[in-house]
Amino acid sequence: MSLDALNVHLTAPKRLAAMGLLASAKRVEFSYLRDHLELGDSDLSKQLKVLIDAGYVTSKRTGKGKTRASWFSITSEGQTALDSHADALRQLLSPAPPPVSESLLSPDAAAL
């Protein structure tokens, strides 16, 4: 398994966690993401910008003044990237066993 299968945009834990939350809902409000990820506004904004620039997340602002809110949604491209990244992580965590060669067997086992 090659490490190239990991998605560079999703290897950062904060972005991966944000994508996980976004994948579980149609849209998520900024403060919900901030509070559940325990990030500051600036940090979360930076992480979301990377995901938006990659085409994995869209944003929409609603309301005016005190009722203004920023909403975020995962795109189909983002869902595909998240699924592929998760598959790559699963492969890394449970790699196929290497083929058994005679040199790895004990002398007693080789005689069988």
N, C-alpha and C positions, 0 to 999 in steps of 0.2 A: 504494500500500500504506500502510495506516495503522499508526502505532506502537501503536495501541490493541490490535492483535492479539497483542502481546507480553504474557505473563503476569507480573503484578507480583510474584508469589511466586517466580518462576523467573528473574528478571533478575539477581539476585545470583549471582555466579559460584560461591560456595561451595554454595549450595542447588542450583544447576543441576548442579554436579559430583556432589553427593550423589545427586540423582535419577538421574543417569546410571549410577552404581554400583548403585543399588537396582533399576533397570530391568533390569539384567543378571543378577539372581539372584532366587531365590525369597525369601530373607531374608538379611540381612547383620548381622553382629555389630558393636556400637558400636566396639570397638577396631580392627576392620578398616577401617571408615569413617574413623576418626580418623587411622590410620597412612597410609592411601592418599591422603587429602586433605591430610595434613600440617597438621592443625588441633589446637588444644588441646581438652581435654575441655569446658571452658566454652563455647568458641566453637562447637564442633560441637553441643552441647546446645541452644544458642540457635537455630542454623540448623534443627535437626530439629524444635524446638518450633513454628516458623513453618509447616513442612511438615505437621506433625501437626494443628495448628489449622486449616489449610486443607483438611484431609481427604485429603491426597495421600499420607500415610505413616501406617502403624500401628506400634505398638511392643508388645513382649511381653518380660517379664522371666522368666528361667528360673533354676533353681538357688537355693542359699542359701550365705551366707558367701563363701568364696573361689571357689566355683564359680558364683557369680551372674553372669549375663550379660544384656545388653539386646540384643534383636534387632529389626530394623526391616525393613518390607516396603512396597513401593509398592502403593497401592490402584489399582483400575481407574480411579477418577476421577483419580488422580495420573498414571497412564500416559496417559490421554487428554489431560490438561493438558500433559504433557511433549511428546507428539507434536504437539499444536497449537502449542506454543511453538517447537519445532524447525522446523516448517513456516513459521512467521512469520519466524524468523531466516534460513531459506533464501531466502525472498522478499526480505528486506532486502538480502541479500548478492548476489542476482542478479535485480535488478529488470528488468521488461520495458523494452525500449528505448522512449524517447518517440517519438511519431509524428513522422515527418519532415515538416517544413513547407517551403514554397518559400523562406521567409526564411532557412532554415538552409543551403540549398544554395548552392554557388558559382554565379556568373553563368553559367559554362560548363555546369554540370550542369543548370541550369534550362532551358537551351535544348534539351536532348536531348529 
